[in-house]
Amino acid sequence: METRNSHGLDQFCASLDERTGLSIVDFAGVNQSTVSYVTNLEHRLYSDDFVYQLDECFGSGDAFFENQSDPKRVARFLESTAGCLNQQFDGALVWDGLQYLTQPLLESVIVRLHTVLRPGSYLLAVFSSNETSAEVPTYSYRIGDHRTLQLVPKGPRKAAQPFNNRSLEKLFHNFHSVKFFLTRDHLREVIVRR
């Protein structure tokens, strides 16, 4: 497990300090560290393992990206992942899951996130900043404290496309603001305000 400071997490958590009783969705799956941190701030946490759901719906083999254009698989994925997105949220911890989505599915997920996040709420996502590598590292993310992330390596994985600051600004164009934090370990943290 790696531990590192996170400016994106620090800004996300600062938005949670203003009130109690907020609803937060975490796409890293359930882990005690994050559950304890969020619930100790007197907020509700909803969890789903976004990358696991991707593999369940689209397979983990060579046809993974091609399967993302199958309407039945897409509907199954959106229902299974967006099942917890049937209510309004005050924040979303998306982590690195978006970089494994092909363009049409990625746009559908972003629209859905925009719809379920309340105005003024924050979304935290992570993208590889290495635009030339065919594979990017995958992690399980856990919150240690308001500015400390614990990253559990899950091995390399092929990204659907490279992301740079300009492509991320275009991706989140319907949101109020997009801010980037580059790290020494080739990760780009993106904090987006609805």
C-alpha positions as CSV (number, residue, x, y, z in Angstrom):
1,M,0.0,0.0,0.0
2,E,1.2,3.5,-0.9
3,T,0.4,6.5,1.1
4,R,0.5,10.0,-0.4
5,N,-0.7,13.5,0.1
6,S,-3.6,14.5,-2.2
7,H,-4.5,18.2,-2.9
8,G,-7.6,17.1,-4.7
9,L,-8.8,15.1,-1.7
10,D,-8.0,18.0,0.5
11,Q,-10.2,20.3,-1.5
12,F,-13.0,17.7,-1.8
13,C,-13.0,17.1,2.0
14,A,-13.0,20.9,2.6
15,S,-16.4,20.9,0.9
16,L,-17.7,18.3,3.4
17,D,-16.7,20.3,6.5
18,E,-19.3,23.0,5.8
19,R,-22.3,20.9,6.7
20,T,-23.4,17.5,8.2
21,G,-25.8,14.9,6.8
22,L,-24.4,15.0,3.2
23,S,-24.8,12.1,0.8
24,I,-21.5,11.0,-0.8
25,V,-21.0,8.2,-3.4
26,D,-17.7,6.3,-3.5
27,F,-16.8,4.2,-6.6
28,A,-13.8,2.5,-5.0
29,G,-15.9,-0.2,-3.3
30,V,-16.5,-0.5,0.4
31,N,-13.4,-0.1,2.6
32,Q,-13.4,0.6,6.3
33,S,-10.9,3.5,6.1
34,T,-13.1,5.6,3.8
35,V,-16.4,4.6,5.6
36,S,-14.9,5.6,9.0
37,Y,-13.6,8.9,7.7
38,V,-16.9,10.0,5.9
39,T,-19.3,8.8,8.7
40,N,-17.2,10.4,11.4
41,L,-17.9,13.7,9.6
42,E,-21.6,12.7,10.1
43,H,-22.3,12.1,6.4
44,R,-23.9,9.1,4.6
45,L,-21.7,7.0,2.3
46,Y,-22.9,4.9,-0.6
47,S,-20.3,2.6,-2.2
48,D,-20.0,0.7,-5.4
49,D,-17.0,-0.9,-7.1
50,F,-17.0,0.9,-10.5
51,V,-14.1,-1.1,-12.1
52,Y,-15.5,-4.4,-10.8
53,Q,-18.8,-3.5,-12.5
54,L,-17.0,-2.7,-15.7
55,D,-15.4,-6.1,-15.8
56,E,-18.7,-7.8,-14.9
57,C,-20.6,-6.2,-17.7
58,F,-18.0,-5.9,-20.4
59,G,-15.5,-8.7,-19.6
60,S,-11.8,-8.3,-18.8
61,G,-10.4,-9.7,-22.0
62,D,-9.5,-8.4,-25.5
63,A,-13.2,-7.5,-26.3
64,F,-13.5,-5.2,-23.2
65,F,-13.6,-2.0,-25.2
66,E,-15.6,-3.4,-28.1
67,N,-18.2,-4.7,-25.7
68,Q,-18.8,-1.2,-24.5
69,S,-20.7,-0.5,-27.7
70,D,-23.1,-3.4,-27.1
71,P,-26.4,-1.7,-26.0
72,K,-27.5,-4.6,-23.8
73,R,-24.2,-4.6,-21.9
74,V,-24.2,-0.8,-21.6
75,A,-27.8,-0.9,-20.2
76,R,-26.7,-3.5,-17.7
77,F,-23.7,-1.5,-16.7
78,L,-25.6,1.7,-16.3
79,E,-28.3,0.0,-14.3
80,S,-25.9,-1.9,-12.0
81,T,-23.5,1.1,-11.4
82,A,-26.1,3.9,-11.6
83,G,-28.4,1.9,-9.4
84,C,-27.0,3.8,-6.4
85,L,-27.3,7.0,-8.5
86,N,-31.1,7.1,-8.2
87,Q,-30.9,9.9,-5.7
88,Q,-29.2,13.3,-5.4
89,F,-25.6,13.4,-4.0
90,D,-23.5,16.1,-2.4
91,G,-20.2,14.6,-3.6
92,A,-18.7,11.8,-5.7
93,L,-15.4,10.0,-5.3
94,V,-15.0,8.5,-8.8
95,W,-11.2,7.8,-8.6
96,D,-9.7,6.2,-11.8
97,G,-12.7,4.4,-13.3
98,L,-13.5,6.9,-16.0
99,Q,-10.3,6.3,-17.9
100,Y,-11.5,2.8,-18.9
101,L,-14.6,4.0,-20.7
102,T,-14.9,4.4,-24.4
103,Q,-16.2,7.8,-25.6
104,P,-20.0,7.1,-25.9
105,L,-20.2,5.3,-22.6
106,L,-18.0,7.9,-20.9
107,E,-20.2,10.7,-22.1
108,S,-23.3,8.9,-20.7
109,V,-21.7,8.4,-17.3
110,I,-20.6,12.0,-17.1
111,V,-24.2,13.2,-18.0
112,R,-25.5,10.8,-15.3
113,L,-23.1,12.2,-12.7
114,H,-24.0,15.7,-13.6
115,T,-27.7,14.9,-13.1
116,V,-27.3,13.3,-9.7
117,L,-24.9,15.7,-8.2
118,R,-26.5,18.7,-6.4
119,P,-25.4,22.2,-7.6
120,G,-22.2,23.2,-5.8
121,S,-21.1,19.7,-5.0
122,Y,-17.7,18.3,-5.9
123,L,-16.5,15.2,-7.8
124,L,-13.0,13.9,-7.5
125,A,-11.5,11.8,-10.3
126,V,-8.0,10.5,-11.1
127,F,-6.5,10.0,-14.5
128,S,-3.1,8.8,-15.6
129,S,-0.9,11.8,-16.8
130,N,1.3,9.4,-18.8
131,E,-0.3,10.0,-22.2
132,T,2.1,7.7,-24.1
133,S,1.8,4.5,-22.1
134,A,-0.6,1.8,-23.4
135,E,-1.3,0.6,-19.9
136,V,-1.9,2.7,-16.7
137,P,-1.7,1.7,-13.1
138,T,-4.9,0.8,-11.4
139,Y,-5.5,1.3,-7.7
140,S,-8.0,0.8,-4.9
141,Y,-8.4,4.2,-3.2
142,R,-8.9,4.7,0.5
143,I,-9.1,7.9,2.5
144,G,-6.6,8.1,5.4
145,D,-7.5,11.6,6.4
146,H,-8.6,14.8,4.7
147,R,-5.4,15.1,2.7
148,T,-3.9,11.5,2.7
149,L,-4.8,8.8,0.2
150,Q,-3.9,5.2,0.6
151,L,-3.4,3.5,-2.8
152,V,-3.5,-0.3,-3.0
153,P,-2.0,-1.3,-6.4
154,K,-4.3,-3.6,-8.5
155,G,-1.9,-3.9,-11.5
156,P,-1.7,-2.3,-14.9
157,R,-4.8,-1.9,-17.1
158,K,-5.3,-0.5,-20.6
159,A,-7.0,2.9,-20.8
160,A,-9.6,3.6,-23.4
161,Q,-7.8,6.8,-24.4
162,P,-5.2,9.3,-23.2
163,F,-6.5,12.2,-21.2
164,N,-4.9,15.6,-21.0
165,N,-6.1,18.9,-19.4
166,R,-7.8,20.0,-22.5
167,S,-9.7,16.8,-23.1
168,L,-10.8,16.7,-19.4
169,E,-12.0,20.3,-19.6
170,K,-14.1,19.3,-22.6
171,L,-15.4,16.2,-20.8
172,F,-16.6,18.2,-17.9
173,H,-17.8,21.2,-19.9
174,N,-21.3,21.2,-18.3
175,F,-19.8,21.5,-14.8
176,H,-19.1,24.9,-13.1
177,S,-15.4,24.4,-12.8
178,V,-12.5,22.0,-13.3
179,K,-9.2,22.1,-11.4
180,F,-6.2,19.8,-11.9
181,F,-3.4,18.6,-9.6
182,L,-0.5,16.8,-11.1
183,T,1.4,14.4,-8.9
184,R,5.0,13.0,-9.0
185,D,3.6,9.5,-9.6
186,H,2.0,10.3,-13.0
187,L,-1.5,10.8,-11.7
188,R,-3.7,13.8,-12.5
189,E,-6.2,14.5,-9.8
190,V,-9.3,16.4,-11.1
191,I,-11.6,18.2,-8.8
192,V,-14.9,19.2,-10.6
193,R,-17.5,21.5,-9.1
194,R,-21.1,21.0,-10.2
